[in-house]
């Protein structure tokens, strides 16, 4: 790591306020606790569980009362109390379906949690990238201001031309504007994190990325990722649920039963009571429902396969990108562990060993290399974060 960045990093870390979060994990834990979407999901899925449980409830009992006003028949009246039932196997499938659906709510919750925490972690990674850029640009601006003062003095003494002085001024102005842009981006990212945190303050000033490493072969990591990924668990559960729903629809095509108690009384007849048995034959109600259920079951199977292929494809792209970035990062780090090149350039300019044009040309090339290094480093940690999202 470059010497000046390390020095400024230590100064910045020591100046952190008490409210600043010290690690990315602390930020993620805070967001998991305060995120309004996660809180809302908790309530929603509890309501879903109650809805699934309600599917196994019996139909409401029926109460009927009938009275005739004919005097010849003694003004009879009749009371009927009955309860209807699905075919017994329906309750078996309903209970199985209920258990699968309730268990699947945990997959929905896990998927939502992962998406929010992944978004938050990627924001943290980018914020660290901007923090590192700020340190670099502050160092450049400091150098540019010193050079500007030096060349203004030289200009007054006749040792420099107005063209040279203006070029140094332009360098200082460009650097200052770049710093303002990065500060604006940093503020916007912080606001995004605060939004994820339910409006509560977050102040992340880290200059080092969280420790993350990949020490497994691609296929091993892919298998582990697919097994732990909540999206795959969700699709697998949906496939099972669709199969249970098909069985339930088939069972609902069987007759429904009803049983009840009947009481009859009138002024001229003796009281009479007895049992009522009923049978409902679903001739039209379930038409095409079995066919529809089978099609949805087939769809869920295809959806699982498609989802698996998409996740595998995305993973392989990320892993290839990770390998390329890892190689590039090591190459840059081997160069930037040496003394900063811009410091040597500034000394050469101060001692008139090189011209302003030579200084600016070489410095721009060096700054572009540093910027590329910081960008590669950011992409490297961003890629690892996405590859290891199943561990969030």
PyMOL commands that set and color helices and strands:
alter all, ss='L'
color gray80, all
select helices_A, chain A and resi 3-14+24-34+36-54+88-157+162-196+218-228+230-252+289-336+341-350+356-387+389-391
alter helices_A, ss='H'
color red, helices_A
select strands_A, chain A and resi 62-67+77-85+256-265+272-280
alter strands_A, ss='S'
color yellow, strands_A
deselect
rebuild
show_as cartoon
